[in-house]
């Protein structure tokens, strides 16, 4: 039976979860139908391709050593039909129904005794577009690796994998004891000394970034109701690039400024008083190296004040760009985002007993998660049905009511807004504000031609 210890950060995500705070990532992939491909065909195809992904056949179990640790075990009773299901929607607005249902399904924690993932085929008896909702536990992968795992359902990736499997020979790997030998133990001891030094430095950065006064309240902070709501928006990727060429910085800077401006619009429309200090966004950063492990989490993050108090859209962009430049110059081991790095330095027992405390401390560090999820640039399909859009979904931290995830596919930036359903019942209005903000920002910047 194949086994693999959970890395420290994966273990942290596993223990952070509660019924009111499920720790799974999600994506709603929307497809155009093609004649002759039935719902049964698609359901069978999803099941076959998911079952062929080795990571999706593994579940988490506690282990004796290290104390407090857990490991991935191949599930000898794996049944893909427990994980892949079809939900038939009524006639009417497909996207409205799909996003509503996706929010409700994202409320439900994954069953911990099974491999921690689910896929749902969402379609209607009337035909037309259909969607696949994917849920992967955060312990399974970060956003980048979740894409790599989930992409195995697409025709292009599945066929490429099948081609490689036909010519590649696997060399058997002998089982390895979890108990180190004497030379390995000495090396581990020296490594732990270095880890302790790194942890102290990272911990000091986190403490400096923490806020002890939490009396200020905004729509972004709320006691969790356990409910989830999803709203989506689409932006033109070329418009984002035109703003970037005119104003400098990166496309991600532009998108962060759009989020800041959208929050400002939405708060003012609600009649909210703008916060006295900028709400903090946690912006995840991958720490993966080329050729590194294909699963698990390798994350840090940057901490960025979203300038919702600034009335000028171009100035908001300048402030975001300056803040992100400062973050990049300091590196990913500074600020609240270094909590993820710190988690990598802690022993398993600390995660098992410290997870509730760490989860409740999230609001001391940031107010909202804003993450960009990279997608393949090539056109993708499922059973010959073209992929039209992918709306990513991020988990909510405790005490927070909104998370924003963005991905780019087919010349469009797809935005997934996940919120506490009771705290933010007007989430659709925020999705509209995202689109309006990019239009205003684009109208204000000078025109710069695209490079030849």
N, C-alpha and C positions, 0 to 999 in steps of 0.2 A: 504493500500500500504506500503510495507516494505521500510524503509529508514535507512541510516547509514551515519553519517558525515565522510568525508574524513579526515584521519589523516594528521597532518601537512606535513610529508614528501611526502605522496601521493599527497597532494595539490601542493607541490613544483614541482613534476614531471608533474602534469597536466598543470601548468602555464609555465613551461620551454619550452613547445613544440611550434614550429612554422612550417610553410610549409617546410622550408629547414632543419629543425632539428626535425624530428618525434621522439617521445619518447616511442617507443614500443620495447619490447623484441621479440625475435623470436627463432624458432627452426625448423630445417629441418629434419624430421624423415623419414628414408628410410626403406622400407619393401620389403620382398621377396613375390611374389605372390603364391597362392595355387590354384589348379584346382577347378573350380566351383564357385569361388568368383568373381563377376563382379564389374565393376566400379560403377554401379548403387547401388549394395549392399553396397559398401564401403561408397558411398556418403550418402546414407540413414542412415547407421550406425553412421557415423560422426555427422550427424544432430541430430539424436535421443539422442546420448550420450552428445553432447554439450548442447542441450536444457535441459537435466536433471541436469546440474550443476548450482545451484542457482546463483552463482556469475556471470555467463555468461549471465544472464537475466537482469542485472542491468546496468543502465546508470547514468551519472553524470549530476547534475543540480545545479545551484547556489541557495543559500538559503539566507534569510534575516538575520538570526542570526546563528552563529557569523558573524559579518560584514566581507565580503570578503571570506566567507566560501563556501563550496559546499558539496553535499551529494550524496550518491548512492540511487537511486530510482529504484524499480522494474519497468521495462518497460512493461506497460499494453498492448502495441502494438507489443510486441516482436515477431519477425518472424525469425526463425533460417535460412531460405533460403536467408536472406540478408547477412549472415555471412559465410556460408559454400558453396563453389563453386568448380567446377571442371575445370581444364585447361588441354587440351590434347596437348602433345608434339609431335613433328615430329619424324620420325625414325632417328636413329643415336645414338650418345653417350648420354645416358640418364642422367648421373650425370653432364656432362658438360652443358646440356640444363637446368637441374633442378636448378643448382647453379646460372646460368645466370638469369633465370627467378625469382628465389628467391630474388636476389639482386634488380631486378627491382620492385618487389612487396614490398620489404622493403622500397623503396623510398617513397611510398604513405602513407601519414598520415591516421590514422583511422578516420572515420566520427564521430565527437564529439556528434552529436545528438542521436547516437545509442550506445548500449553497446560496449565498445571499444575493440573489438577483431575481428579477421578473421581467418578462416581456408581454405586452398586450397588443394584439391586433385590433385596432379600432376601425370599423367600417360600418356601412349602412346597407339596408336591404334595397335601397334605391340606386345603389351603385355610386359612381363618382369617386372623388379622392378618398384615400384611406390613410391611416397613420399607424405607426408603431411606437408605443411608449416603452422605453427601456429604463429600468431601475437597477442600479448597481450600488452596493454598499461602498461607502468611502474607504473602508478597510481594504477593499478589493483593489482599488486603484484611485489615483488622482485624476483630474480632468483629462490630461493628455493621454494617460494609459487607459482610461475608460473609453476614450475614442478608439484607441487601438484594439481594445477587446471587442467593443460593440461593432466596429467596422467589419468584423468577421461575418456578419449577416449579409453584407452587400455582395452582389454578383461578382464585381471586379476583384475584391479582396479574397472571397471564397475560392474563386477559380485559380487565382495566383497561388494561394496556399496549397490547393490540391496539386498544382503542377510541381511545386517544390517538394511536396511529400513523396511524389513518385520517383524522384531522383536522389533524395537525400537519405542517407543511412544513419540511423541513430546508433550511437555507441552506448551500450549499457553502462549506467553509472552505479557503482556498488553503493549499498547503503552506508551512511556515515553516522557515527555515534554523535549524540548531542554533547557528550562529555569530552572536553579537549584533552589532548596529550600534554606532557610536561612542557615541551617547547612552545606549543601553541598557547598554553596557559600563561607562560611568561610573556609572550607577545601580547596577549589580551590584557594582561595587567598593565603593561606599559601603555597600551592603547587607551585603557580606561583612565589613566592619569592624564593623558592628553584630552580625553573627552571631558573630564572634570574641569580642566582649565577652560575649555571652550564653553562648557555649560555655564560656568561662572560669568564669563564675558557676555554671553548671550542673555543670561538671566538679568544682568545689570542693565542691559539695553531695554529689556521688556519692562523692568521696574520703572526706568526713566520715562518710558512711553505711556505708562498707565495713568489713569485719571482716578483720583480718590473721591472727588466730588461728583456724585451722580444725581444730584437733585434736579438738574435740567431735564426736561422731558420733551421729546419730539415725536412725530408720527412714526419714526423709525424704531422706537423702543416701546415695547409692550410686553406684558405678561402673556406667555403663550397660552392659546386656547386649544392647541393640538390640531387645529384645522389648517388647511392649505388652499390657496387660490393661485391660479396661474393666469397670466396675461402675456400676450406676445406683441411684438412690433417688428417691422422690417424697415431697414434703411438702405439707401443706395450706396454701395461700396465705393463707386467712383466719385460720388459727392463727398464722401469722407476723405478720399485721397486728394480731391481738389482743395479742400480746406487745409489739409496737411501741407500740400505744396505751397500754399499761400502763406501760412502762418508758421511753418516749421514744426519740429518735433516729430512725433510718430502718429500713426493712425490710432493707436491705443490712447494717446493723449487726447485726440479729438473725441473719441468715444467717451472717455471719462468726463470731459467737459460737457458733452451732451447729456450725460447722466446728471451732472451737477445742475445744469440749466433746467432739465426736466423736473428735478426735485423742487427747484425754486418755483417754477410755474405751478406745479401741483399743490405745493403748500399754500401759495397765495390764493389759488382758486378755492381751496378749502377754508379760507379765512384764518389760516394758521399764522401765528407770529413767527417770523423767521428766527432761527436759533441765534443766540448771541455769539456762539463760536461755531466754526465750520464742523459739520458732521464728519466723522472719520470713516474713510473707506479702507478696507483691507483688500489689497490687490495682490492675489497670489502670483508667485513667480516659480517656475519650474527650476529645480536644481539637478535635472537629469543631465548625464553626459552621453554623447553619442556611443551607442553600443552597450549602454547600461542595462540593468535589469528591466524586463518588459512589464513587470507588475509592481504593485505596491505604490506607496506615496513617497515622492521626493520633492518636497515643497518648502519654500519660504514665502514671504510676502512683503510688500511695501505698504507703509501706512501713509495715507494721503488725505489731507483736509479738502473736502469738496466745497468750493467757494460759492455756496448758495446765497450768501449775503451780497455778492457782487452783482449789480444790475446789468452790466455790460457783458454781452456774450463773448466778445473777443478778449476782453480782459479776463474773463473766467478761464478761457483757454490758455492764456499766458500764465495765469497762476497755476493751473494744473501742470503745464509743461515745466515750469520752474520747479514745482514740487517733485515731479517725477525725475527730473535731472538731478535734483539733490539726493533723492533716494538711490538712484543708480550710482552716483559718486560714492555714497556711503557703503553700498553693498547690501546684500540680503541678510546680513547678520545683525542688523540694527533695527530697532523699533518693534512695534507689536507683532509684526509678521514673523519675527524671530521665535515666537512661541513654537512654531512648527519645527524649527531647528532644535530648540531646547528639548522638545519631546523626543527627538532622536537620541539624546544623551542620557535619558532617564531609564532606570531599570524597570522591568515589567511590573513589579509589585507597586511601584509609584503610580503607574497608569491605572492599575486595578482599583486602588483606594483613593487616588487623587483626581480621577476623572470628574466626579460631581462638582468638586470645588473649582476645577479648571473651567468646566462648562459654565458655571455661574459667574465666572470672572470675565467672560467674553465682553460684556458691556463696558468693563473698565478699560478695554483696549480699543474697541472700534464700534461703529454704529451700523455699518452696512458692508456686505461683501459685494465686490464688483470684480468679476472674473471673466477672462477671455479664453475660450476653448478653441484650439486649432483643429481644423477639419481638413481632410484631403482636398486638393484643388481640382482633381479630376472629377468628371461626371460619374455619379453612382446610381445604381438601380437595385431593385429587389424583384427577382423573378421577371426581369425585363421591364418592370414599372419604374419610370424615372423618379429619382428623388427630387422633390421640389424645394424643401426647406428642412432645416434642423433647428429646433428651439431648445437650447440647453437649459438645465435647471440645477440650481445649487441648493444645498441644505441651509436651513436657518439656524443661526446660533441662538442660545438661550437669551431671552430678554430682548430679542430683535425681531422685527416684523417684516423685513424685506431683504431679499438677496437678488442680485442682478447678474445674469450670465449672458455672454455675447459670443456668437460664432459667425464666420463668414463662409458662404457657399453660393455658388452660382451668381456671383456679382452682387449679392445682397448680404447685409449684416442682419442676422436674425437675433432678436433680443428676447430672452426668457425672463420674466419677472415672477418670482415666487414670493408669496406673502402669507402671513397669518391671516386666515380668511375673515376672522372677526375684527381684527385690528384695522385691516385695510380693505373694506368692502368695495371701495372705489378704485381698485387697481387698474381697471380698464382705462380710466382717465389718465393715470400716470403713463400708460402705454401710448396714449395719444400725445401726451406732452413730450415724450421722447422724439416722436416724428416731427412735431412742431419745432422743437429746439434745433434739430439739425437744419431744417429749412431756414430758420432765422440766422443761424450762424453762417450758413452758406451764402445768404443774401448780403451779409455784412463784409465778407472778405473780398479782396481784389481778385480778379480772375487771373490765374496763372496757367498757361498752356501745359498739357501733359508732355513729358519728354518724348522725343521722336524715337 
